[in-house]
Amino acid sequence: MPGLHLAALAAFAVAQPLFELLGRSPEFFLAHHTRPAELLLLTAVLALGVPALAAFLPLLAKAPSSRRALQLGSVAAWTALIFLPPLKKIGAFPDAGVAAAAALTGIAAAAGYARWEAVRLFAAALAPFLAVFPLLFLLRPGIRTAAAPGRPEGEPPPGPGPGSTTPVVWVVFDELPLESLLDPAGGVDAGRLPGFGRLAREAVWYRNATAVADETSHALPALVSGRRSAALSPPPAGRQPQNAFTLLAPTHDLRVFEPVTELCPRSLCAGSAEPLGARTAGLLRDAAMVYAHVILPSGWTRRLPIAAVAWSGFDIARLTARAPFDRFLAAVGESGRPPLLFLHTLVTHYPWRHYPSGRRFSADRSDEDGGPYLERETWAADTGLVALARRRHLLQVGFADRLLGELLERLDASGLYDRALVIVTADHGMSLRPGGRRRELTQANTELLAAKERAEDARRLAETANRAKTNFLSFMSH
């Protein structure tokens, strides 16, 4: 019975907050290309592994007195972990105060557990939640769809491809605002950004192109399908069965790199995902990192991998490095069929840590979760701090331009550039205004987020909806 008490407390301390957060964030599993087996493994670790470890830990002590001490210490520790998140959300205490209040709560719970039978009966009454938490998690519609997306009922299967033999190269930069590419005259700054400058000379530039959402989970599906998603959850491939990938699959060799979505059906793009072992390790590692961000006071998470709000917690720093772009470059080349080369890259996404050369200028992670610049998607009111953040952003845009230049050179060398339809765009933009929101459209940041020619329309739209259209860059060349 004491082991059952500890297992129940551990479920409330670890499984419940993670199941609740990840259950509301199916994009976490889409980004990891999670299969049913991996989802069940994570569920088993949280629902069975952690409680079992908590239950058997006191048995390591041979002496009854030591076992009793371990039991009470475990009750105190698990209770403190349960109360850390709500105390943290209150915001009335400093970080040390939050930790101290949680510790005192745990000690009080252990004292009550040792003294009163009613407390022990209450702990036993929590045991059914060991099964309730994982069951509710697995039954969430978003989780079922994210782990095993399939074609929804009533949707016709995709038709045959158009029979085109034109290669397609499509690069989507994440969170890249148009303003960051312009010179004072309003054109692309070719001197600072030669890669984008080349596109400005040789391609058609749709400078008034506007995204339909301010988050990748909605903006990217609209780009590849031409259909706007009304659902609040991110639509995986099953909810967008007719898109560029399914349309061109009969005629093209699909080489699709999606770090945070899974719009290309697994039957067509299974080879684009990481191996099973890497996916499982990444899933468990990032889930542990998410948990650390959930329970630890904000100031204590500074040196943890950044937990980006948009991705609901996984380590975005891995995705902003150049390694994913290098894998895409390695896939450029001819094959038996014309290629469809698609890359959604987060190299332009916050946090910004690279010089244009690619060398990192931030040696630690102390400011990667916002630091003094950004707090809960709102920029600091200090204009100097935001100006510094903007400089970091522009340096990172220079790095993105360097990678774009390498891609164009690779396309030249392979003979694809002159024959291919080359698309370079962004999923959405952002604003860098002191005291303003980073991506959410407001009255104050309309000119930065929306195309200037459409600012008045966007302003009226902002009066009725906060989440509206955000500006993005779109080049097309063939």
Residue pairs with C-beta under 8 A, 6 or more apart in sequence:
1 120
1 124
2 58
2 71
3 55
3 56
3 58
3 59
4 55
4 124
4 127
5 75
5 113
5 120
5 123
5 124
5 126
6 51
6 54
6 55
6 57
6 58
6 71
6 74
6 75
6 78
7 51
7 52
7 54
7 55
7 127
7 130
8 51
8 123
8 124
8 126
8 127
8 129
8 130
9 54
9 74
9 75
9 78
9 79
9 82
9 123
9 126
10 50
10 51
10 53
10 54
10 55
10 78
11 47
11 50
11 51
11 126
11 129
11 130
11 133
12 78
12 82
12 126
12 129
13 78
13 79
13 81
13 82
14 46
14 50
14 81
14 291
15 46
15 47
15 50
15 51
15 133
15 134
16 129
16 133
17 85
17 291
17 294
17 295
18 46
18 287
18 290
18 291
18 294
19 46
19 133
19 134
19 136
19 137
21 290
21 294
21 312
21 313
22 28
22 29
22 137
22 143
22 287
22 290
22 312
23 136
23 137
23 140
23 142
23 143
24 142
24 312
25 312
25 313
26 140
26 142
26 143
26 145
26 146
26 233
26 234
26 236
27 146
27 217
27 234
27 260
27 261
27 311
27 312
28 286
28 290
28 311
28 312
28 313
28 314
29 39
29 143
29 146
29 147
29 283
30 146
30 234
30 236
30 260
30 261
30 262
31 259
31 260
31 261
31 311
31 314
32 38
32 279
32 282
32 283
32 286
32 314
33 262
33 273
33 274
33 279
34 42
34 146
34 147
34 279
34 283
35 147
35 148
35 276
35 279
36 147
36 148
38 276
38 279
38 280
38 283
39 138
39 143
39 147
41 280
42 283
42 284
42 287
43 134
43 137
43 138
45 284
46 134
46 287
47 130
47 131
47 133
47 134
51 130
54 74
54 78
57 70
57 74
58 67
58 70
58 71
58 74
59 67
60 70
61 67
61 69
61 70
72 110
72 113
72 114
73 110
75 106
75 109
75 110
75 113
75 123
76 103
76 106
76 107
76 109
76 110
77 106
78 106
79 105
79 106
79 109
79 110
80 102
80 103
80 105
80 106
81 102
81 295
83 101
83 102
83 105
83 106
84 98
84 99
84 102
84 295
84 296
84 297
85 294
85 295
87 93
87 98
87 101
87 102
87 105
88 98
88 295
88 296
88 297
88 298
93 101
94 299
95 297
95 298
95 299
95 300
96 297
98 297
99 297
109 119
112 119
113 119
113 120
113 123
137 143
138 144
141 233
142 233
145 233
145 236
145 238
145 239
146 234
146 236
146 262
149 236
149 237
149 238
149 239
149 262
149 265
149 266
150 238
151 157
151 238
151 241
152 238
152 239
152 241
155 241
155 242
156 242
157 241
158 241
158 242
158 246
158 247
158 249
159 242
159 247
160 250
161 247
161 248
161 249
161 250
161 251
161 252
162 247
162 248
162 251
163 251
164 248
164 251
164 338
165 251
165 338
166 338
166 419
166 420
166 421
166 478
167 252
167 338
167 339
167 340
167 341
167 416
167 419
167 420
167 421
168 244
168 248
168 252
168 338
168 339
168 340
168 341
168 342
168 420
168 421
168 423
169 332
169 339
169 341
169 407
169 411
169 416
169 420
169 421
169 422
169 423
170 244
170 340
170 341
170 342
170 343
170 422
170 423
170 425
171 342
171 343
171 345
171 404
171 407
171 423
171 424
171 425
172 220
172 223
172 342
172 343
172 344
172 345
172 425
172 426
172 427
173 345
173 347
173 348
173 400
173 424
173 425
173 426
173 427
173 473
174 216
174 344
174 345
174 346
174 347
174 348
174 349
174 426
174 427
174 428
175 346
175 348
175 349
175 350
175 426
175 427
175 428
175 429
175 430
175 439
176 348
176 397
176 400
176 426
176 429
176 472
176 473
177 426
177 429
177 430
177 431
177 432
177 448
177 449
177 471
177 472
178 207
178 429
178 451
178 471
178 472
178 473
179 429
179 448
179 471
180 393
180 394
180 397
181 188
181 189
181 193
181 196
181 397
181 473
182 188
182 189
183 189
183 191
183 192
187 200
188 196
188 197
188 199
188 200
188 205
189 196
189 197
190 196
190 197
190 198
190 200
190 201
191 197
192 398
192 401
193 397
193 398
193 401
194 401
194 405
195 401
195 402
195 403
195 404
195 405
195 407
195 408
196 401
196 404
196 424
196 475
198 405
198 408
199 205
199 404
199 424
199 475
199 477
200 475
202 477
203 422
203 424
203 475
203 476
203 477
204 475
204 476
204 477
205 474
205 475
206 474
206 475
206 476
207 451
207 473
207 474
208 451
208 453
208 454
209 425
209 451
209 472
209 473
209 474
210 450
210 451
210 454
210 469
210 470
210 471
210 472
211 219
211 222
211 223
211 426
211 427
211 428
211 429
211 469
211 470
211 471
211 472
212 218
212 219
212 222
212 228
212 469
213 219
213 222
213 428
213 467
213 469
213 470
214 428
214 439
214 440
214 441
214 449
214 467
214 468
214 470
215 310
215 428
215 439
215 467
216 260
216 261
216 310
216 344
216 427
216 428
217 233
217 234
217 235
217 260
217 261
217 310
218 228
218 229
218 234
218 235
219 427
219 428
219 470
219 472
220 261
220 263
220 344
220 427
221 227
221 229
221 234
221 235
221 239
221 240
221 243
221 261
221 263
222 228
222 229
223 425
223 427
224 240
224 243
224 244
224 245
224 263
224 342
225 240
225 242
225 243
225 244
225 263
226 243
227 240
227 242
229 235
229 239
229 240
231 239
234 261
235 263
236 261
236 262
236 263
237 243
237 245
237 262
237 263
237 264
237 265
237 266
238 265
240 263
241 265
243 263
243 264
244 340
244 342
245 254
245 256
245 263
245 264
245 265
245 268
245 269
245 340
245 342
246 265
246 268
248 254
248 340
249 268
251 337
251 338
252 337
252 338
252 339
252 340
253 335
253 336
253 337
253 338
253 339
253 340
254 264
254 268
254 269
254 272
254 339
254 340
254 342
255 272
255 328
255 331
255 339
255 340
255 341
255 342
256 264
256 269
256 272
256 340
256 342
257 272
257 324
257 327
257 328
257 331
257 342
257 343
257 344
257 345
258 264
258 269
258 272
258 342
258 344
259 319
259 324
259 344
259 345
259 346
260 311
260 319
260 344
260 346
261 344
264 272
264 342
266 273
273 279
274 282
282 314
285 315
286 313
286 314
286 315
289 304
289 305
289 307
289 313
289 314
289 315
290 307
290 312
290 313
290 314
292 301
292 304
293 301
293 304
293 307
293 313
296 304
301 307
301 369
302 365
302 366
302 367
302 369
302 371
303 364
303 365
303 366
304 365
304 369
305 315
305 316
305 317
305 318
305 365
305 368
306 315
306 316
306 317
306 351
306 365
306 368
306 369
307 313
307 314
307 315
307 316
307 369
308 314
308 316
308 349
308 350
309 376
309 377
316 346
316 349
316 351
317 351
317 353
317 365
317 368
319 346
319 349
320 346
320 347
320 349
320 351
320 353
321 347
322 347
322 358
322 399
322 403
324 343
324 345
324 346
324 347
325 343
325 345
325 347
325 403
325 407
328 341
328 343
328 345
328 407
329 406
329 407
329 410
331 339
331 341
332 339
332 341
332 407
332 410
332 411
332 414
332 416
333 339
333 414
333 416
334 414
334 415
334 416
339 416
344 427
345 400
345 403
347 396
347 399
347 400
347 403
348 396
348 397
348 400
348 426
350 374
350 393
350 430
350 438
351 362
351 367
351 368
351 369
352 389
352 392
352 393
352 395
352 396
353 360
353 361
353 362
353 368
353 392
353 396
354 360
354 361
354 395
354 396
354 399
355 361
355 395
355 398
355 399
356 395
356 398
356 399
356 401
356 402
357 399
357 402
358 399
358 402
361 392
361 395
362 368
367 373
370 376
372 380
372 382
372 385
373 379
373 380
373 385
373 386
373 388
373 389
374 380
374 389
374 438
377 437
377 438
377 439
377 440
378 435
378 436
378 437
378 438
379 386
379 389
379 432
379 433
379 434
379 435
379 436
379 437
379 438
380 386
380 434
380 435
381 434
381 435
382 434
383 434
385 434
386 432
386 433
386 434
389 432
390 432
393 432
404 424
408 417
411 417
411 420
411 422
419 478
420 478
421 476
421 477
421 478
422 475
422 476
422 477
422 478
423 474
423 475
423 476
423 477
424 473
424 474
424 475
424 476
425 472
425 473
425 474
425 475
426 472
426 473
426 474
427 472
428 439
428 470
428 471
428 472
429 439
429 448
429 449
429 470
429 471
429 472
430 438
430 439
430 449
430 470
431 437
431 438
431 439
431 445
431 448
431 449
432 438
432 448
433 444
433 445
433 448
436 442
436 444
436 445
437 445
439 449
439 470
440 466
440 467
441 449
441 450
441 458
441 461
441 462
441 465
441 466
441 467
441 468
441 469
441 470
442 462
442 466
443 459
443 462
443 463
446 455
446 458
446 459
446 462
447 455
448 471
449 458
449 469
449 470
449 471
450 457
450 458
450 469
450 470
450 471
451 458
451 471
458 468
458 469
461 468
461 469
462 468
